[in-house]
Amino acid sequence: MTVSHLKASSSAPRYIAIEGPIGVGKTALAQRLADSLSADLVLEELDENPFLERFYRDGRSAALPAQMFFLFSRARQIEKMRQPDLFSSVRISDYLFTRDRLFAELNLDADELNLYDQIAENLSVDAPVPDLVIYLQASVDSIMQRLSRRDANYDRYVERGYVEQLTDAYSRFFHNYDDGPLLIVNASQIDPVKNDADYQQLFQQIERTTGGRHFFNPVSAAIG
């Protein structure tokens, strides 16, 4: 089966969320999966956040506005996702709404976090639970290498120490995640976006993942 012939089976998940630290490749994978499944694509509005570059450059001074922008943006997107869609029955997202607080806890001080919690509670976002969450894990070294190859304005300001804190926070979050099926993928040595063989073996694993917690440690299928 070639990559161009990958299709969603009748039992395939209808809502897939892809997660992982900055630079791990979740957005690019979401875009490729959406293309394979002819799915709606729901992406974080990174480029629209006017505070994001300042946050990575200056740190805490822009943490609260950056966090609040994402909270309101994601809440709007979730509201739209809950509306019936006559044209597509599959959705792929490059974030999981319930992990929003992970960043709030990491980046905000106590007073800011309290304000965030009050606003989030008043928003009363009823986020749908994904049929499958794909958590992309990667080493800090791998993530830093990938960030150095990207061209987003804020990537050059991301510090290694922050990536270390973020990967630890993600590990803790998904250690306790039990809302639905979870596929944990060791993505350090594979490139499912640019390498068709890597993508195909990951896609086949996604098709096989129907419930519970699963670990996928693929061997790179790099062709050299």
C-alpha positions in Angstrom: 0.0 0.0 0.0 1.5 3.3 -1.0 1.1 6.5 0.9 -1.1 8.0 -1.8 -3.6 5.2 -1.2 -4.0 5.6 2.5 -7.7 6.0 3.4 -9.7 6.2 6.6 -11.5 2.9 7.4 -15.0 2.9 8.8 -13.6 2.3 12.3 -11.0 5.0 12.0 -11.2 7.9 14.6 -13.2 10.9 13.5 -11.4 13.4 15.7 -7.6 13.2 16.1 -5.6 15.6 18.2 -1.8 15.7 17.8 0.3 16.9 20.7 3.9 17.4 21.7 6.3 20.2 22.6 7.2 23.0 20.3 9.3 21.9 17.3 8.3 18.2 17.5 6.4 18.3 14.2 2.8 18.1 15.3 1.5 20.8 12.9 3.2 19.3 9.9 1.9 15.9 10.7 -1.6 17.2 11.3 -1.5 18.7 7.8 -0.3 15.5 6.2 -2.9 13.4 8.0 -5.7 15.8 7.1 -4.6 15.5 3.5 -4.6 11.7 3.7 -8.0 11.5 5.3 -9.7 14.5 3.5 -10.3 15.9 6.9 -10.9 19.3 8.3 -7.8 20.9 9.8 -7.8 22.8 13.1 -4.5 24.5 13.8 -3.3 26.7 16.6 -3.2 30.3 15.5 0.5 30.8 16.2 1.3 33.4 13.6 -1.8 35.4 14.7 -0.6 35.7 18.3 1.0 39.2 18.5 2.6 38.4 21.9 4.3 35.1 21.1 7.6 36.3 19.7 7.9 38.8 22.7 7.2 35.9 25.1 10.1 33.8 23.7 12.4 36.8 23.4 11.6 38.5 26.8 10.1 35.8 28.9 7.5 36.4 31.6 6.6 40.0 30.7 4.5 38.7 27.8 3.4 35.4 29.2 0.0 36.4 30.3 -1.2 38.1 27.1 0.2 35.3 25.0 -1.6 32.7 27.1 -4.9 34.6 27.1 -4.7 35.1 23.3 -4.4 31.3 22.9 -7.2 30.6 25.4 -9.7 32.8 23.6 -8.5 31.6 20.2 -8.9 27.9 21.1 -12.2 28.5 22.7 -13.5 30.0 19.5 -12.2 27.1 17.5 -13.7 24.6 19.8 -17.1 26.3 19.6 -16.9 26.0 15.8 -15.9 22.3 16.0 -19.1 21.6 17.9 -21.2 22.9 15.0 -22.4 20.3 12.5 -20.3 20.1 9.4 -21.9 18.8 6.2 -18.8 18.6 4.2 -16.3 16.6 6.4 -16.8 14.1 9.1 -13.2 13.9 10.2 -11.2 16.5 12.0 -7.4 16.7 12.7 -6.1 19.2 15.2 -2.5 20.1 16.2 -3.5 20.7 19.8 -5.5 19.3 22.7 -7.6 21.9 24.4 -7.3 20.4 27.9 -3.5 20.8 27.8 -3.9 24.6 27.6 -3.4 24.8 31.4 -0.1 23.0 31.1 1.4 26.1 29.5 -0.4 28.3 32.0 1.1 26.5 34.9 4.6 26.6 33.3 4.6 30.2 32.2 2.4 32.2 34.6 3.0 33.3 38.2 0.5 32.5 40.9 -1.7 35.6 40.5 -1.7 35.3 36.7 -2.6 31.7 37.0 -5.5 32.5 39.3 -6.7 35.1 36.8 -6.4 32.6 33.9 -8.4 30.0 35.9 -11.2 32.4 36.6 -11.4 33.4 32.9 -11.2 29.8 31.7 -14.0 28.8 34.1 -16.2 31.6 32.9 -15.7 30.7 29.3 -17.2 27.3 30.1 -15.6 25.6 27.0 -17.2 22.2 26.4 -14.3 20.7 24.4 -15.0 17.4 22.6 -12.8 14.5 23.6 -10.7 13.3 20.7 -11.2 9.7 19.5 -7.4 9.5 19.5 -4.6 11.7 20.8 -1.2 11.2 19.2 1.5 12.4 21.6 4.8 13.0 19.8 7.8 12.6 22.1 11.3 13.6 21.1 14.6 14.3 22.9 15.5 17.8 23.7 18.5 17.6 21.3 16.2 16.5 18.5 13.8 19.3 19.2 16.5 22.0 19.3 17.9 20.7 16.0 14.4 20.9 14.4 13.9 24.4 15.8 17.2 25.6 14.2 15.9 24.5 10.8 12.6 26.3 11.0 12.0 29.8 9.9 9.3 31.1 12.3 10.2 34.5 13.8 10.0 33.2 17.4 11.9 29.9 17.0 15.3 31.5 17.3 14.4 32.8 20.8 13.4 29.4 22.2 15.9 28.5 24.9 17.0 24.9 25.6 16.1 25.3 29.3 12.5 26.2 28.3 12.3 23.1 26.0 13.6 20.9 28.9 10.9 22.3 31.2 8.2 21.9 28.5 9.1 18.3 27.6 9.0 17.4 31.4 5.6 19.1 31.7 4.3 17.1 28.7 5.5 13.9 30.2 3.7 14.5 33.4 0.5 15.6 31.6 0.3 12.5 29.5 1.4 10.2 32.3 -2.0 11.1 33.9 -4.1 11.4 30.7 -7.0 9.0 30.7 -9.7 10.8 28.8 -9.5 8.5 25.8 -7.2 6.5 23.5 -3.6 7.7 23.5 -0.8 6.8 21.1 2.6 7.8 22.4 5.1 8.0 19.5 8.9 8.2 19.9 9.5 10.8 17.1 13.2 11.5 17.7 14.5 9.3 14.9 11.7 9.5 12.3 10.4 12.1 9.9 6.8 11.2 9.1 6.3 14.4 7.2 9.1 14.2 4.6 9.7 10.5 4.6 6.9 8.5 3.0 8.0 5.2 4.6 8.1 6.7 8.1 4.6 8.2 7.5 3.1 5.0 6.2 4.2 2.9 9.3 2.9 5.6 11.6 -0.4 5.8 9.7 -0.8 2.0 9.9 -0.2 2.2 13.7 -2.9 5.0 13.9 -5.4 2.7 12.2 -4.6 -0.1 14.7 -5.1 2.1 17.7 -8.7 1.9 18.8 -8.5 2.2 22.6 -6.3 2.4 25.6 -2.7 3.6 25.9 -0.2 2.5 23.2 3.5 3.1 22.7 5.0 3.2 19.2 8.8 3.2 18.9 9.3 3.0 15.2 12.6 2.3 13.4 13.4 5.0 10.9 12.7 4.0 7.4 15.1 6.6 6.0 16.3 5.9 2.5 19.9 6.9 1.9 
